[in-house]
Amino acid sequence: MKALTFSLRVDPEERLDLSALTPAGLAGLTDVQIEKLRVGTTRDPALVGDIFKVTGKDPESIIFEGGSARFDKVGTGLSSGAIRVTGNVGLEVGRKMSGGSLQIDGSAGDHAGSGMVDGRLEIKGNAGDDLGGPLAGEITGMEGGLLIVRGKAGNYAGERLRRGIIAVLKGCGDYAGYRMIAGSIVVTGRVGAMPGYLMKRGSLFLDRRPENLAPTFVDCGETDIAFSGVFDRFLIQEKIMDKPLLGARPGKFGGDVAVSGKGEILFRRGK
């Protein structure tokens, strides 16, 4: 059965809320019913049929042919199946995902992966600020799953991360891992100021010694633990990396001692 495909007819003139276009949301609907779904966010909102040509039948495999920075909330609540966007997306892609696979071939806006519980979200381009982070008023950010950004990420990547793994492969902005509760963040490339600031627990894994670190981190010197090798193998097996990240004896900073101080920043020595 051919994947259910939404081919972009025209660039949207308004921001679109595409949260309804998931396998669960579209199951059992006819083409006519899908085309009549509202996706616009203005007083006279656009319908699916105004923006997309709809083909294919399999709602468990959804493809958006073409993208836009106005495509908000793609894959919201995704629990199973697969969604792929062959272009850019806007805000809150993968919001509250609990399963399945979501692939963005372009870049994404702010709050990508916010509230994720499970599943795999992969962004081949760049991501905006607050990657995996909470929305205003929320206590925690990402709570599980695997979030991969092949390009760069903005500021506050992994804010209030509670569980799961975030990987950013071409560097990120300031305050990565801000107020982390637990979980793991991987960054290759340059990291901005104050990584791990006010983290309680959890781990940041870097391919180089961090610069502009908060003074409330303690230099623990060189480590000799088996975990670094195990984690390197995991990254390669999941096709996140094609070579080891940390090496056999990474360096370590402990902190942030301004809070509970049980977190860690592990980094590859010699870079």
Wavefront OBJ file of the C-alpha trace (Angstrom):
o trace
v 0.000 0.000 0.000
v 1.351 3.403 -0.980
v 2.189 5.866 1.768
v -0.383 8.556 2.468
v 1.254 11.543 0.783
v 0.584 15.259 1.201
v 2.132 17.111 -1.737
v 2.448 20.868 -1.190
v 0.363 22.785 -3.738
v 1.169 26.352 -2.639
v 3.258 27.974 0.065
v 0.953 28.623 3.028
v 0.008 32.248 3.737
v -0.689 31.476 7.408
v 0.826 29.267 10.064
v -0.523 25.726 9.858
v -1.359 23.424 12.750
v -0.637 19.952 11.355
v -1.100 18.105 14.643
v -4.137 16.213 13.283
v -2.177 14.653 10.426
v -0.800 11.588 12.224
v -1.476 7.871 11.752
v -3.878 7.811 14.713
v -5.626 11.004 13.655
v -6.178 9.888 10.053
v -7.056 6.220 10.605
v -10.388 5.358 8.996
v -10.845 8.691 7.202
v -11.581 8.913 3.491
v -9.657 11.193 1.142
v -12.589 13.630 1.115
v -12.713 13.744 4.920
v -8.955 14.323 5.121
v -9.096 17.153 2.594
v -11.756 18.914 4.697
v -9.688 18.928 7.898
v -8.808 22.428 9.103
v -5.099 23.152 9.350
v -5.017 26.947 9.128
v -4.879 29.127 12.225
v -6.620 32.338 11.083
v -10.310 33.303 11.299
v -10.878 31.726 7.898
v -8.575 28.719 8.247
v -7.191 26.811 5.314
v -8.228 23.191 4.803
v -5.911 20.316 3.974
v -7.191 20.297 0.388
v -6.330 23.983 -0.034
v -2.682 23.370 0.774
v -1.974 19.781 -0.216
v -2.733 17.265 -2.906
v -3.558 14.037 -1.077
v -2.599 10.667 -2.570
v -1.931 7.187 -1.221
v -3.826 5.112 1.315
v -1.528 3.957 4.145
v -1.917 6.258 7.178
v 0.797 4.347 9.046
v 3.326 5.809 6.612
v 2.854 9.530 5.967
v 4.966 11.702 3.674
v 4.857 15.474 3.300
v 6.362 16.324 -0.085
v 7.684 19.836 0.388
v 7.957 21.781 3.592
v 7.667 25.238 5.098
v 8.746 27.104 8.221
v 4.981 27.574 8.740
v 4.378 23.836 9.209
v 3.813 23.811 12.983
v 3.229 20.800 15.268
v 4.104 18.138 12.702
v 3.897 14.721 14.349
v 2.301 15.960 17.557
v 1.391 12.982 19.730
v 2.820 10.472 17.252
v 2.533 7.036 18.882
v 3.217 4.623 16.010
v 4.006 4.506 12.329
v 6.290 6.859 10.433
v 6.163 10.453 9.188
v 8.666 12.065 6.838
v 8.865 15.677 5.679
v 10.986 16.414 2.606
v 11.631 20.003 3.620
v 11.571 22.402 6.554
v 9.073 22.544 9.405
v 8.102 25.174 11.957
v 7.475 25.096 15.688
v 7.035 22.134 18.028
v 7.759 19.303 15.611
v 7.393 15.963 17.393
v 5.658 17.541 20.375
v 4.544 14.867 22.889
v 5.699 11.964 20.697
v 5.272 8.606 22.424
v 6.430 6.247 19.676
v 7.035 5.806 15.984
v 9.538 7.537 13.714
v 9.568 11.167 12.555
v 12.137 12.326 9.994
v 12.633 15.916 8.871
v 14.859 16.273 5.812
v 15.230 20.027 6.354
v 15.426 22.268 9.417
v 13.034 22.816 12.326
v 11.938 25.749 14.476
v 11.877 26.165 18.246
v 10.780 23.518 20.769
v 11.401 20.527 18.514
v 10.745 17.342 20.485
v 9.168 19.216 23.387
v 7.567 16.780 25.809
v 8.741 13.681 23.911
v 8.160 10.444 25.810
v 9.399 7.856 23.309
v 10.076 7.308 19.616
v 12.774 8.608 17.270
v 12.865 12.150 15.896
v 15.615 12.958 13.406
v 16.215 16.414 11.936
v 18.744 16.452 9.104
v 19.152 20.231 9.075
v 19.302 22.680 11.979
v 16.985 23.173 14.954
v 15.951 26.349 16.756
v 16.037 27.210 20.445
v 14.697 25.041 23.297
v 15.357 21.715 21.593
v 13.457 19.146 23.642
v 12.612 21.877 26.148
v 9.378 22.637 28.006
v 6.771 25.143 26.956
v 5.968 28.033 29.282
v 4.493 26.756 32.535
v 5.672 23.154 32.107
v 7.851 21.558 34.775
v 9.858 19.158 32.628
v 11.097 18.997 29.077
v 11.716 15.810 27.102
v 10.934 12.650 29.090
v 12.203 9.900 26.791
v 13.010 8.839 23.266
v 15.823 9.676 20.875
v 16.160 13.137 19.290
v 18.889 13.643 16.677
v 19.843 16.924 14.984
v 22.372 16.436 12.179
v 23.011 20.178 11.953
v 23.189 22.879 14.631
v 20.827 23.695 17.489
v 20.083 27.035 19.116
v 20.173 28.039 22.775
v 18.837 26.031 25.711
v 19.055 22.616 24.015
v 17.819 19.988 26.456
v 16.428 22.389 29.040
v 14.829 20.489 31.936
v 15.592 17.168 30.214
v 14.316 14.371 32.419
v 14.962 11.234 30.387
v 16.047 10.169 26.890
v 18.907 11.124 24.574
v 19.446 14.299 22.555
v 22.264 14.366 19.981
v 23.366 17.537 18.152
v 26.121 16.929 15.625
v 27.293 20.384 14.452
v 27.339 22.403 17.634
v 24.802 24.335 19.675
v 24.229 27.683 21.337
v 24.389 28.743 24.966
v 23.022 26.952 28.035
v 22.898 23.403 26.639
v 21.474 21.171 29.334
v 20.149 24.102 31.347
v 18.474 22.857 34.557
v 18.762 19.228 33.446
v 17.022 16.728 35.706
v 18.503 13.573 34.137
v 19.041 12.013 30.704
v 21.857 12.433 28.184
v 22.899 15.134 25.726
v 25.535 14.546 23.037
v 27.110 17.487 21.216
v 29.832 17.401 18.575
v 31.162 20.735 17.411
v 31.358 24.001 19.310
v 29.217 24.399 22.424
v 28.191 27.885 23.561
v 28.483 29.395 27.033
v 27.480 27.725 30.297
v 26.727 24.134 29.255
v 25.061 22.187 32.056
v 24.248 25.311 34.037
v 22.159 24.364 37.116
v 21.945 20.708 36.048
v 20.915 18.398 38.902
v 21.783 15.040 37.365
v 22.336 13.591 33.912
v 25.230 13.636 31.465
v 26.579 15.884 28.736
v 28.904 14.156 26.274
v 31.144 16.432 24.191
v 33.799 15.823 21.550
v 36.027 18.557 23.051
v 36.787 20.295 26.311
v 34.006 22.796 27.075
v 34.769 26.512 27.134
v 32.955 29.149 29.223
v 31.899 26.648 31.861
v 30.161 27.845 35.042
v 32.587 28.139 37.990
v 30.369 25.765 39.952
v 31.710 22.725 38.068
v 34.568 20.682 39.492
v 37.400 19.388 37.305
v 37.563 15.650 38.047
v 40.497 14.967 35.712
v 40.785 11.942 33.480
v 38.335 9.078 33.995
v 38.866 5.367 33.472
v 35.406 3.824 33.159
v 33.930 1.167 30.885
v 30.812 3.228 30.288
v 32.435 5.550 27.742
v 33.167 2.610 25.442
v 29.659 1.206 25.874
v 28.093 4.558 25.052
v 30.337 5.010 22.004
v 29.162 1.638 20.683
v 25.546 2.625 21.235
v 26.001 5.840 19.228
v 27.533 3.905 16.341
v 24.909 1.150 16.431
v 22.111 3.713 16.318
v 23.859 5.388 13.349
v 24.149 8.642 15.259
v 27.942 8.661 14.935
v 30.303 6.833 12.597
v 33.249 6.892 15.010
v 33.765 6.938 18.805
v 32.840 10.162 20.570
v 34.591 9.985 23.939
v 37.461 7.545 23.558
v 38.820 5.290 26.290
v 39.716 7.883 28.959
v 37.530 10.991 28.682
v 37.890 14.053 30.852
v 35.185 14.911 33.344
v 33.630 17.885 35.108
v 31.182 17.279 37.946
v 28.340 19.608 38.872
v 26.490 21.785 38.960
v 27.372 22.104 42.660
v 25.181 25.198 42.830
v 22.319 22.676 42.980
v 22.647 18.959 43.809
v 25.923 18.571 41.895
v 25.253 15.004 40.689
v 25.560 15.734 36.981
v 28.599 15.261 34.759
v 30.191 16.599 31.611
v 32.346 14.013 29.866
v 34.532 15.132 26.969
v 37.097 13.732 24.602
v 40.550 14.773 25.717
v 43.044 16.384 23.367
v 40.571 18.639 21.545
l 1 2 3 4 5 6 7 8 9 10 11 12 13 14 15 16 17 18 19 20 21 22 23 24 25 26 27 28 29 30 31 32 33 34 35 36 37 38 39 40 41 42 43 44 45 46 47 48 49 50 51 52 53 54 55 56 57 58 59 60 61 62 63 64 65 66 67 68 69 70 71 72 73 74 75 76 77 78 79 80 81 82 83 84 85 86 87 88 89 90 91 92 93 94 95 96 97 98 99 100 101 102 103 104 105 106 107 108 109 110 111 112 113 114 115 116 117 118 119 120 121 122 123 124 125 126 127 128 129 130 131 132 133 134 135 136 137 138 139 140 141 142 143 144 145 146 147 148 149 150 151 152 153 154 155 156 157 158 159 160 161 162 163 164 165 166 167 168 169 170 171 172 173 174 175 176 177 178 179 180 181 182 183 184 185 186 187 188 189 190 191 192 193 194 195 196 197 198 199 200 201 202 203 204 205 206 207 208 209 210 211 212 213 214 215 216 217 218 219 220 221 222 223 224 225 226 227 228 229 230 231 232 233 234 235 236 237 238 239 240 241 242 243 244 245 246 247 248 249 250 251 252 253 254 255 256 257 258 259 260 261 262 263 264 265 266 267 268 269 270 271
